[in-house]
Amino acid sequence: MNSRNALQRLGCGLAVLGAMYAWQRPFRVYPSLEPYDNVPLPPDFQEKSEWVFGRLMYPQHPEARFGRYSRRYGGVLDWREGGTSWSQDYPRADRHFAQALRRLTRIHARSAEQPVNLDFPEDVYYWPWLCAGEMGDWKLTDAQAQTLREYLLRGGFLMLDDFWGTEEWGRFEESMKRVFPDRPIVEIADADSIFHTVYDLDKRFQVPGEWALRRGTTYRNDGEVAHWRGIYDDKGRVMVAMSFNSDIGDSWEWADEPQYPEKYSALGIRIGVNYVIYSMTH
């Protein structure tokens, strides 16, 4: 091979590599729905790692619990710019959980989360573990549902959390059925390996949000009973794990606050650790 051909091939290789990385969306911090804007960005937030907390962004349902108008800004918000239901618990819960995963396992976890927008399908596959909350508030487009379906069938994992009662389940299911119209949502059996990858979690209980405890209860709407539900692929792998009538995100977000009971954070973190390890080994 002469030098000209070698240089041409090198140039083509670099161009392809550059094009591949061009699809990966850069890190960005969005406004949170929470009343805080003082979560410090970890100094190593750009560190290359083997696991990243992917925070799924989604459009707001017109009948969402938080409504179409932001209580913070007093106007219609573009979900793509943050401040809507997908940013509940974000980014504090994400970063607290990543820190816990670092301490409790040997996984090299990035200290900062990655918001993931399904409108950029080329980017989604960089983040094989996704989490989302307030699922009674999402409303996916047909294109977003198709992207999420492909992502999950190709090996991605999705944890869904913090939706309560019949009404919110109905809004959640409206979009979930667009993702998988032919796959049932089932109760995950206690014996399933997702509950035994690191911790044995046969004895699970409802994990309340900090907001609920302030009201002197553990739930909202008619969501009195906690459910651990899932959607399986054709090989028996849990693709979507749902904590229905629990708020695992709050158990991460408030894990370092004395007023939030340790037993709830302990269970919530263990569930999250199991889900991460399961997703990396199944």
Buried (B, 14 or more C-beta within 10 A) or exposed (E): EEEEEEEEEEEEEEEEEEEEEEEBBEBEBBBBBBEEEEBEEBEEBEEEBEBBBBBBBBBBBEBBBBBEEBEBEEEEBEBEEBBBBBBBBBBBBBBBBBBBBBEBBEBEBBBBBBBBBBEEBEBBBBBBBBBBBBBBBBBBBEEBBBBBBBBBEEEBBBBBBBBBBEBBBEBBBBBBEBBBEEBEBEEBEEEBBBBBBBBEBEEBEBBBBBEBBEEEEBBBBEBEEBBBBBBBBEEEBBBBBBBBBBBBBBBBBBBEEEEBBEEBBBBBBBBBBBBBBBBBEB
